[in-house]
Amino acid sequence: MSIPMEKMRQKREFCIMETGYAVEKITDGLLELMGEKPFEEITVSDIVRRAEVGRASFYRHFDSKEAVVRHHLCHRQ
């Protein structure tokens, strides 16, 4: 089953609305790393390694590590 692109990725203000396994893994990976070291020291390489996704997947969904934080803040419940 294929999900239409307009459903997968919609920008609303500063949040990237995304429903996907990779997004969840990336977000969780960054949150774990933030518990271990300062945000400024965390790199995209650290995040993709922890999330076990490729750099291309990261940049398909987010343009920076700050965008991951914005996504998390917009979607936490």
C-alpha positions in Angstrom: 0.0 0.0 0.0 1.4 3.3 -1.0 0.8 6.5 0.9 0.2 9.6 -1.2 3.1 12.1 -0.9 0.8 14.9 0.2 -0.3 12.8 3.2 3.2 11.8 4.1 4.8 15.3 4.3 3.0 18.5 5.0 4.5 21.6 6.4 2.5 23.6 8.9 4.2 26.7 10.2 7.5 25.4 11.6 6.5 21.8 12.1 7.0 19.0 9.7 4.0 16.7 10.0 5.2 13.2 9.4 3.8 9.8 10.2 6.6 7.3 9.7 8.8 4.8 11.4 12.0 6.6 10.5 10.7 9.9 12.0 9.9 8.1 15.3 13.4 6.4 15.3 15.1 9.7 14.6 13.2 11.6 17.3 13.8 8.9 19.8 17.5 8.7 18.9 17.9 12.4 19.4 16.1 12.4 22.7 18.3 9.5 24.0 21.4 11.4 23.0 20.2 14.5 24.7 20.2 12.6 27.9 23.8 11.7 27.4 25.5 14.9 26.2 24.8 18.6 25.5 22.6 19.3 22.4 25.4 21.4 20.9 27.7 18.4 20.8 25.2 16.1 19.1 25.7 15.7 15.3 23.4 14.4 12.6 25.9 11.5 12.3 25.3 10.7 16.0 21.6 10.8 15.5 21.4 8.5 12.4 23.8 6.1 14.0 21.6 5.9 17.2 18.4 5.7 15.2 19.8 3.1 12.8 18.7 5.1 9.7 20.6 6.5 6.8 21.6 10.2 6.4 19.3 10.3 3.4 16.3 9.3 5.6 17.2 11.9 8.1 17.3 14.7 5.5 14.2 13.4 3.7 12.3 14.2 6.9 14.3 17.0 8.6 16.6 19.7 7.5 18.5 19.9 10.8 18.6 18.5 14.3 16.7 21.6 15.5 13.9 20.6 13.2 13.7 17.2 15.0 13.3 19.1 18.3 10.5 21.3 16.8 8.8 18.2 15.5 8.9 16.5 18.9 7.6 19.6 20.7 4.7 19.9 18.2 3.7 16.2 18.6 4.3 15.3 22.2 1.2 14.3 24.1 
